[in-house]
Amino acid sequence: MFFHKFTVSFSPLNLLQEKEQGIITSFTGEALERLESLGIKPGLRVTLEQKFPDLIINLENNWLKIDEKIAKLIRVKVIN
């Protein structure tokens, strides 16, 4: 039996592991205005700093607490 290593290159933000980084590629759903008001835009580097008890992201050296429902709408290209 053969085993192949695989990697995930695109993911919703909420599925990253703590300290994992990605580049925001797009948003899904109706969250565009809300995300842009928070400064979350495609092309920015984001690090998932903490998953519990709150989801904390580092967005270009700005730390934000975001709801997991919002994090599910943010698509990132994993860069770690």
N, C-alpha and C positions, 0 to 999 in steps of 0.2 A: 504494500500500500504506500502511496506517495502522499506526502504532506507538503503543501505549498504555503509559504508565508504570504500573508496578504496585509495590505495597509489600507486604511481609510483616508482618502485625500479630501473629501468634502463631508461635512457633518453639521447637524444643528448645534448651535453653541452649547446647549445644555448637556450634550453627550460627551463633551471634552472631559478629560481627566484634570484634576487640580494641577495647576502650573503648566498645563498644555497651552500652546499658542496657536493662533490661526489668523488669517486675513479675512475680514468680512467680505463676502462676495455678493450677497443678496438678502432680501427679506421675503417672507411669505405672509400671506394673510393681509389684514387691514392695519398693520402696525407702522406703516411707513412714516406718517406724521409724528407719531409718538416717539419713535426711535430717533428720527432726525432732530427732534426737540431736545433729546438727551445727548446729542452730538455723536450718535452712532450712525456711521455712514460706510458704504462699501469702500474698500481699499485700506481701511484702518487696521492696524495690528491690535489684536485683543488677546489677553491672557485670562484664563479662568483661574482666579486665585483661590476661591473657596466655594464648595458646593453645599455645605451644611453648617449651621442651620439656615443661612441665607446664601443666595448665589451672588458672589462678589466678583466683578470683572475689573481688570486693569486695562483701560482703553487709552493707549498712548500716554501713560503716566497719570491718568485720571481714574480714580477708583469709584466704581458705581455699584450699588446694590440693585439688582433687577429681579423681577419675578420670573419664575421658571417658565410660565406660560409665554412670556415675552422672549426668553432665551430660545425657546423652541422655534420661534419664527425667524431667528437670525441664522443664516447659513454661512459657514466659514470654510476656508481651505486650510486644512491642518498643516502646520509648518514644522512641527517637532519630529 
